[in-house]
């Protein structure tokens, strides 16, 4: 059993896996959109690292099946279901109380700017935003709320929600599981010994595009405004 030692533990996916295993992983994935606090929790890195520990997680929880593929599939499926439920609650909340969020004051758990970023992302990509948002930190927390606010068709949202959740869950968990096996067999490298570097790489890959879009998109908007003013 892991013990909380510092706030850095909250950013370490291995901490959650060792502290609460299967059920805590599901709760975090659900909370990311269902409780709207996921923007500071490890999402992509948690799934990737969970894939590395997939067999151990399922064995400790259910006794294991004896098949690495089946154990990993069970974990990925459970995570996908938790993600779908979380998004559906986010959509319902946006549908019922979303407009009031634009008047809500910022707090530790809620940042209004993230809601605006998710709204812009949704407006730009339409229905596909629900699927694409799964792979973007912060955006995926608020995308279902925005979908509810703009009253996206419930059936269309559910379909895109399921597709996005399963693509996100299976791609990252299976990548973690089979890349770990590949590196062990081909290069005699245990990825568990290099988790810090892996987490940093995943964070960079998933957040850099958002940072670039934020800064460069802002500059383009300023240029556009200047052109409009000059005209």
Protein Blocks (a to p, Z undefined) as FASTA:
>chain_A
ZZdfbfklmmmmklmmmmnmmmlmmmmmmmmmmnopmmmpcfklmmmmmmmmmmmmmmmm
nopnoiaklmmmmmmmmmmmmmmmmmmmmmmmmmmmmmmmmmpccdfklcfklmmmmmmm
mmmnmmmlmmmmmmpghklmmmmmmmmmnopafklmmmmmmmmmmmmmmmmmmmmmmmmm
mmmmmnopafklmmmmmmmmmmmmmmmmmmmmmmmmmmmmmmmmmmmmmZZ
